Amino acid sequence: MTVSVAFRLMREPTFLILTALAAEPSHGYGVIRAVEGLSEGEVVLRPGTLYGALDRLTDEGLVEVDREEQVDGRLRRYYRLTSGGAAALAKEATRLRRHADAAELRLGGFGNPAVAS
């Protein structure tokens, strides 16, 4: 499979992190909870994984630090989606929707195997 340098396929955790931040800025624990909710418990991020991803996404310009505040003597950093992050998320959502639509069309002759036992 050839992937252009300008567009790299997004992994599911990255897609869900950006989706979690699309509504409003959030701190790490809030993102972890949002991702778990968005994925109906299928994706559970560990803090180390999340913060590594947030660092990478910040370096790529897809998210940025919104603000920092002290809570119980600890620094809580809030992240927000950038306009570039919103564009990347929208592009990936369109790509995934197109693939899901193609799968559902081709599965038409099988009824709905997702609910069949």
Secondary structure, 3 states (H helix, E strand, C coil): CCCCCCCCCCCHHHHHHHHHHHHCCEEHHHHHHHHHHHCCCCCCCCHHHHHHHHHHHHHCCCEEEEEEEEECCEEEEEEEECHHHHHHHHHHHHHHHHHHHHHHHHCHHHCCCCCCC
